[in-house]
Structures are given as C-alpha cells and as structure tokens.
C-alpha cells in the first residue's frame, strides 16, 4: 500500500498551504477536496509532477486448487 503524506503550512495571516506527497495521478485531488471542506475556499492550486504520473493500482488474483487424496 502506498504511503501518502500531507504537508500542511499555516501562515500568520491564516492562509493554509497543503502539499500532497506520494499520491500519484488524480488521487491527490481527493485529498485537496477533503481539505477544502475543512479549511475553506481554494484560492490557488498547483500540480506537482506526481499528478501527471499514472496512478498505481494493485490487482491481486488468488487461485486455489483442492486435490482429493486416494
């Protein structure tokens, strides 16, 4: 599972800056939308290089085979 980090800076004037680290592709937008609900209106938004990377998805396939003895 990928680790995602949020770097949050609050300036003296109350301005909040958030940098989402480790979330590839549009996954970071989920964090920014969630934080906007908490701290208020988004004034400005910049995308890092991670935004343009493909999202990582994990697919797990499990195969089980039962053998009868005898």
C-alpha positions in Angstrom: 0.0 0.0 0.0 1.3 3.4 -0.9 2.1 6.0 1.8 0.6 9.4 1.3 1.8 12.4 3.2 0.1 15.8 3.7 2.5 18.7 4.4 0.3 21.5 5.8 1.6 25.0 6.4 -0.4 27.7 8.1 0.8 31.3 7.6 0.5 34.1 10.2 -2.3 35.6 8.0 -4.3 32.3 8.3 -3.5 31.1 4.7 -3.2 27.3 4.6 -0.9 25.6 2.1 -1.1 21.9 1.5 1.3 19.7 -0.4 0.1 16.1 -1.0 3.1 13.7 -1.3 3.0 10.2 -2.6 -0.4 10.3 -4.3 0.0 9.6 -8.0 -2.3 10.9 -10.6 -5.7 12.4 -9.7 -5.7 10.7 -6.3 -4.2 13.9 -4.8 -7.4 15.8 -5.8 -9.4 13.6 -3.3 -7.2 14.9 -0.5 -7.5 18.5 -1.6 -11.3 18.4 -2.0 -11.5 16.8 1.5 -9.2 19.5 3.0 -11.1 22.3 1.2 -14.3 21.2 3.1 -12.4 21.6 6.3 -10.4 24.8 5.8 -12.5 26.7 3.3 -12.2 28.0 -0.2 -9.3 27.1 -2.5 -7.5 30.2 -3.6 -4.9 28.6 -5.8 -3.9 25.2 -6.9 -0.7 23.9 -8.5 0.0 20.3 -9.7 3.3 18.6 -8.9 5.0 16.1 -11.3 3.3 13.3 -9.3 -0.1 14.5 -10.6 1.0 13.6 -14.1 2.2 10.2 -13.2 -0.1 7.2 -13.8 -2.0 6.1 -10.7 -0.8 2.8 -9.2 -3.3 0.1 -9.0 -2.9 -3.2 -7.3 -4.6 -6.3 -8.6 -4.5 -9.5 -6.6 -5.6 -12.8 -8.0 -5.9 -15.8 -5.8 -6.2 -19.3 -7.2 -6.9 -22.3 -5.0 -6.8 -25.9 -6.1 -8.2 -28.7 -4.0 -6.8 -32.2 -4.5 -8.5 -35.3 -3.3 -6.4 -37.9 -1.8 -6.9 -41.5 -2.6 
